[in-house]
Amino acid sequence: MLLAAHAAPRVAPVPAAERSAEQREIAARFASLGMANAVGTYLRYPALATAILPYTEFLLTASTLPPRDREILWLRTAWLARSSYMWAHRVPVARRIGLSANEITSIAIGPDDPQWDSLDVALLRAADELHVDAFISNATWELLAEHYNANQLIDLVYGVGEIAMHADVANTLRIEIEPGIADRLPSAVPYRVTARWTRQRLVGAEPRIPPLPAAPGAPAANVFRTFARNPPADTLRNAVGRHIRDETSLLPRQRQLLIMRVGVVCRSEYEWAAHSRIGRQVGMSDADVARIVAGPASPGDALETQLLRAVDELARDNAVADDTWTALESKLTLPQLLDTLITVGGYRSATYAINSAGVQLDANMAEFRFPSEMR
């Protein structure tokens, strides 16, 4: 998808003079991120901003990955998403931690540039594979696992997904790059993705990251026990999930429709097993579930068609198209629009981690069958 150049923002940041005390406090709290227009846009929905921005701050400044490695990942993710906004904000940081101008351009060229060493190649390939396949291949994972512990691998897969989520929001809302920030996507580098869709997953295999032993009073599901290895990061990450699951402005059926479609397009057996069951709990019929599998071309409710289309466009194009956005805007409130973007992005990030870590189905999913259309 070619993003519109110089188009006006779909949602403008809250002007400084019009901010409430709560909004001013949030803006001050996250001023160090440097992304004033992005933060100012999230201020339109303070509950969302306070849920997602602490984890963003952690990933950008304090994750367990070495700074150079994470900036290679974040820049490659911004490039793959065609996000001028995220690229413009990560390049100055990359320079400060020692990446050269040539290396930054080579991040856009990708893992086939001969200057990269084997770890750099693996980082770049991991970003490409997650972008295309929501899964890191065996060869790439094995090389990464030689260099990183479990916490670092978790920060890597979740981090790529979260940066992609913010790139998608910036693309969709057309967040403007702030004055004085000069870097842009390298126009002379042809867009190329080195990965391909493999359909490979690890259900029924040994997990790459084994879950922690069950503990009294802690969640028993494999997904929670797998990613609870780093409690500070897990607490921040769970705040994002809690907002999406429990505090969202979307109706329960709308939320589940989005999450289930993410499970389809990212071929995440675990997410589909968990959330197709919840979909039944909120009233979905066999026909509703079949329609989510079939996608937005199948006939049905007009608003739900647009929500399904938004999932597919974000997964394919890293932005919601004009026609889809206009249709959604006519039916949803601004918090619901933002929750749509964060639900899709947040759960796509989760599928990256679940698929790549090899999280196995829980015992209560024993009767689960992935629809044949999705295998």
Helices and strands as residue ranges (DSSP letters): G 16-18, H 21-29, G 31-33, H 36-42, H 46-61, H 67-80, H 84-96, H 101-109, H 118-133, H 138-147, H 150-173, H 222-226, H 231-242, I 243-247, H 252-265, H 269-281, H 286-294, H 302-317, H 322-329, H 334-357, G 363-365, G 372-374
